[in-house]
Amino acid sequence: MGNDNADNESRDWLYLAGGIALMVLGAGLITAHPAVRKGLQAGLASVLPDVQSRLGKMSAIGAVVPDIQRYMKLRSM
């Protein structure tokens, strides 16, 4: 009888991990489309215009942001 509780808990964690994996996969598939990616970039730029300047204050993250932007531009070509 005590084993049922452990099985249920394991199953719950499995469902949780599977749900998170499906959400990440879905977000990746959605943002893989060039039109959606451009719209997302434009929307983020209008909502958060000074994100890059704020991130520039943090050394590690600020150094990565321009590289990510360059990569996104290359992929959309």
C-alpha positions, 0 to 999 in steps of 0.5 A: 500500500505504501508503494502506491504513494511513491508510484503516484509521486513518480508519475506526477513528476514524470507528467510535470517534466513531460509538460515542461519539455512539450512547452519548450519544444512548442515555443521553439517550433513557434519561434523557428518561423522567420515571420514570428521571430521578426514580430517577436523581436519588434514587439520586445524592442517596443516593449523593452527598449532599454533591455540591452543597456540594462544588460550591458551593466552585467558583464557576462550577459551584456557580452552575449546579447549582441552575439545573439542578435547577430545570430538571429539576423543571420538565421532570418536571412 
